[in-house]
Amino acid sequence: MHYLDFRSDTCTMPTKEMLIAITNAKPGNDGYGDDPTVNELEKNAASLMGKDAGLLLPSGTMGNLVALMTHCNRGDEVILEANSHIFISEMGGIGSVAQLVPRPIEGVRGIIQPEQVEKSIRLESKSMVGTGLICIENTHNEAGETIFPLNIIVGIAEVAHYYNIPLHIDGARIFNAAVALGVNVRELTRQADSVMFCLSKGLACPIGSVLVGSQEFIEKARRVRHMLGGRMRQAGIIAVSGIVALNSIIDRRLAMDHAMQRD
């Protein structure tokens, strides 16, 4: 039996290895930072993405919201693609909760160009809010999981960092992009200041997403997660399936999924 329900990768079922690992997990209290399994997952996830630290969250939507609120001040503009998940599929949290102003750009199959981003940047003045964050989505859900070309990611990052603006990647399915391109996932995340990826889609975990970034960023994000009600207690039973996924699902099973979908 395949672990993936082909209606959607959001209908994945945990593997037998995950279910066994869950029964043997040794959780602590993640609210106090002493759940060893959560700490291991966060460390492993950050290392895979080439970042300093990670943060386990219940969902990708919360992960993106935490990133927005950690990077930005209220009233900042956020540049993103017009059909991005953050803008159209996360219940308007960018405005109603984070109190940020979205500045959508029309892309081509979800892809926006560095030149478009640069033209959309606002510098803060006495009468205008400034751009506080640039977001891209890789793969792009609404565009049929379009993969952002690496050279465009690099170009957008160069623009962002020239203006001292952070770049966040909504990488819910970033490992699918890496497997499809045949590259290490770090190649797709190296330029970003933060990345969110989901455990509960193609990686088959029952719940969870991880946000990664610098140590300073994650320390601040941890406080934002708490404020939003995302701090969990004995979360090792969630985290352990994520560890299994990162160790066994990415290279072998995602490639198999891609082949089966093409067939």
N, C-alpha and C positions, 0 to 999 in steps of 0.2 A: 504494500500500500504506500503510495506516495504521500509525503507530508503536506503537499500543497493542494488546496482546492482551487481549481483553475477559474472559478468565478472571479477571484481577486486574490492578490497576495495578502490582503487584510483578513482572509479566511484561513490562514495557515493554522495548522495544528502542531503542538509540540512533539518533537521526536521522542522515541522511547528512551534515548540517552538523556534527554532533558528531564523526563518524568522521573527517571531513577535518580538523577542528580538532585532534583527538588526534594525528594524524600530524605536525602542524605545531607542536605544543606545545614550549615552551622551558622544560623543568623545571630546577629546582635541587635543593637538598637541604633539604626541609622540616624535617628534624630540626634544622637549624641556623637555620631561619627565613628561608632565602634562596632559596626557590622563588618566583619572581615571579608565576607563574600562580596558585599557592595563595594568595599574599598578595592578589592581585587579587580572587579569588573571595571570600575572607573579608571583605575590605573592602566589596565590593558587597553581599554577603548582609547584613552588619550594617546598611548604609545602607538597604536595602529594608525591614528590620524596625524601623528607627528606633533602633538600638543602636550602641554605641561600637565593638565589635570582634566578630570571629567566629572560629570554630575548625572546621576540616575534620576529620571523623571517618569511619571506614570504614562505620559503620552507625548507624541511629537508636537501636537498643538501647544501643550504647556511648555515644551522645550523651546519652541520658537518664541512664544510670548515672554518667557524668562530672558531669552537672548535680547529681544527688543528692549525690555525694561532695564536690562543691565547695561547695555551699550548707550542708551539714549536718556536725555532729559525730557520731561513732559513738554509737548509742543514742538519737538524736533520733527523735521520731515524725514521720511524713510523712502528711499528709491527702491522700487521693485517692479517686476513685470506685471502687466495688467491682468493676467489670468493666473497669477501665482497663487499657491495654496494659502499663503499667509494673508493675501488680500481678499480672496473670494470664498475660502472654505474654512475659516477659523472663527466664525461667528462675530467678526468685526472686533476681535479683541485688541487689534492694533490701535483702534480709536477709542473704544469704550472702556477698556481696562488700562492699556498702556498710555492712553491719551497722547498718541502720536499722530502725525498727519501723513497719510500715505501719498506718495507721488508716483503713480503708476506710469509705466512706459510700455507702449505696444511693441511686443517682440514678434519675431517670425518663428512659429512653432515653439514659443516659450523662450527663445534666445534673444537677449538684448545685447547691443554692441557697446564697446567702450565709448565710442563717440556719442551715443545716445545718453549714456550715463553722465558723461562730462557736461553735456549741454543742460542736463536736468539738475545739476548741483546748484544749490543756493548757498551763498555765503551769508552768515548771520549779519544783520544790520539793525539799526534802530527801529525799522518798520517791518522787517521780515525775519521769520525763523530760519535757521540754517539746516542743512542736511546733516543728520546725526548718524545715519547708517545706510549702507547699500546692501540689499539682499538679492541673492540669486538662488534658484531652485534646481538641483541636479540630483536625480533626473526630474524633468518637469511633468508633473502628474497630468494636468489638464491638456497638455500638448501630446499626450500619448507616450509619456516617459521619454521625451527627447533628452539626449545627453548633451550637456554643455561641452563644446570643444575646449581642450586645454588652453589653446592660445587665446581664446576669448576670456577665459577665467583670468589668465595672467594679465591681459590687457585691462580688464575691469579693476583688478587688484592694483595695478599700477596707477590708474586714475584715482582710485579711492585713497591710496596711501599718499599720493602726491598732495591731496587736499586734507590729509590727516583725518580721514573718515574710515571707520572700521568696515570690514566686509564680513557678512554672515552668510553661510551657505545652509539653506534648508536642504539637507542631504538625507531625507527620509529613506531614499533608495540609493544612496551614494555607492554602496558596494556593488549594486547591479551595474552602475555606470563603469566602475573600475573593472569588473569581470568582462563586460562587453568590449571594453577598449583594450583589455589585456595589459593593464598597468597596475602598479601598486596604488592603493587608494590615497596614499600620501601625495601622489602627483596631482590629485584633484583637490586636495585640501591644504596644500602647503601655503598657498597665498592668502588663505582666509584667517580672520581673527577669531572666528568661532564657527563651529559646525554642529548641527543636530542631525543624528541619524536614528532610525527606528529599529528596534529589536523585534517588534511584533508584526512585521509584514513578511517579506521574503525570508527573513532569518528565523521565522517559525516560533518565536517565543510567545508565551501567552500574554505578556504585557511588558511595556517599558520602552523608553527611548533614552538616549544619552546625549548630553551637550558637552562639548569639549572646547577648551581654549587655554589661555594663560592661567597661571595660578591665581593671579590677582582677579582676573575676570570670573573664575569659577567660585572664588570665595565670596564675591559680591553676588553672583548668581544663586548661590546657596541660600542667601538671605531672602532673595526675591522668591525663590521656590517656596520657602517657608511661609511667606506672606500670602502666597496664592493657594496654600493648603496642600502643596505637593510633597511636603516632608513626610517620609514614611518611617515606620518603626522596624519590625523584623522583616526587612525587605530582602534578606538573603535568599529567600525562596523564589523571589523574582529574579534577582541578579544572577543566580547560579545558571539559569537557562541561557542568559546572555553570554556567560563565559563559555558554555558549550557551543553556542552559535558562532562566536568569534573564533573558536578553535577548530570547528568542524564543518560549518555550513558554507562559509563564504566561497572558498576555492572550489570545492567539489560539487555542492548541491545547487548553488546559483548557476554555475555553468550548465549543469544538467537541465535546470528549469528553462534557461534560454534556448537550449537545443530542442527541448520538447515543444516550446511555444512556436519555434520556427517550423517544426514538423507539422 
